[in-house]
Amino acid sequence: MDFEHIFDELEITTNPFALCELRGNCNLGLDRDASATLHYILSGEGQITLRSRAPLKVSRGSLVLIPALQSHALHSFGVNNAPVPDCKPAVLNLGHLMATSDCGGDGQLIALCSHVNVGLRGVAGIIDLIREPLIENVSSPDQMYPALQSLLCEISNPGLGSRAMIRALLTQCMIQMLRKRLAESDRALHWMAALADPAVWNALRAMLDKPGDNHSVESLANCVSMSRAAFAKRFANAYGSGPMELLRDLRMRRAGLLLRDTDLPVKRVAEMVGFTSRSAFSRAFEATTGQSPRAFRASVSGT
């Protein structure tokens, strides 16, 4: 399938928010975030651990995308591998997080962390269709390697426009990751095939635009002029799951953003994502994230 027209209309933005440095053999726990998170390993070796998944091994040049609402942890093996020279992250106004407990040795793992959003044709939140972590390893012959070298240069020698350049380089790497994963038929990106199907895309768009509306399989089928059975089969074939399963995920991720970015009461957040009962919303949110809405808001407050 030719995805060129889809890439032409993708709107990708990245927002670097931290330069995480782990010295020696240690862990840095990262709470669930309402946004998808991109980690670019600039130095060292280690792994990223996630709940109910095998650890993802990372090293210098690893690019890892973690979907929204997935808690994870960075673990450094304490191997010093081409550290960033004369790193001055404060000049870039990036948060400089230091793991201080259970650390030893001189090796360090340094990761540039960024929030990512992907839109398409004026619709935000396409990134929420990615359910599984994506990982790409950059090696010297790779097309992403020059971007890695440029990132190191901008971080090590910050100057006028460095923050904008870092955002642009991360965006370039994100596009490279998506197209490489598609070329290798990564099942985590099978949903992109749905974007090429007008009927499925229109249903996806309705859910992305207004996840809090009273959607059902019947109403979505009606909006694309299909029978319930034909629509459900076509959607599952294109996306890999039923529309109501996707709608639940979209509602939880939209709720996460509202809890993080507003001070709206939990009851109001529940209503905005399609729940008439606050208690039902709280149960669903905790089942997805492992935290109550109040606990989640407290954990991401000020992020």
Sequence and secondary structure as in RCSB ss.txt:
>XXXX:A:sequence
MDFEHIFDELEITTNPFALCELRGNCNLGLDRDASATLHYILSGEGQITLRSRAPLKVSRGSLVLIPALQSHALH
SFGVNNAPVPDCKPAVLNLGHLMATSDCGGDGQLIALCSHVNVGLRGVAGIIDLIREPLIENVSSPDQMYPALQS
LLCEISNPGLGSRAMIRALLTQCMIQMLRKRLAESDRALHWMAALADPAVWNALRAMLDKPGDNHSVESLANCVS
MSRAAFAKRFANAYGSGPMELLRDLRMRRAGLLLRDTDLPVKRVAEMVGFTSRSAFSRAFEATTGQSPRAFRASV
SGT
>XXXX:A:secstr
   HHHHHHEEEEEEEEEEEEEESEEEEEE   SSEEEEEEEE EEEEEETTS  EEEETTEEEEE TT  EEEE
EEEE  S  TT  GGGGT EEEEE TT  SS EEEEEEEEEEEEETTB  GGGG  S EEEE  TTSTTHHHHHH
HHHHHHS  TTHHHHHHHHHHHHHHHHHHHHHHTT GGGTTHHHHTSHHHHHHHHHHHH TTS   HHHHHHHTT
  HHHHHHHHHHHHSS HHHHHHHHHHHHHHHHHHH    HHHHHHHTT S HHHHHHHHHHHHSS HHHHHHHH
TT 
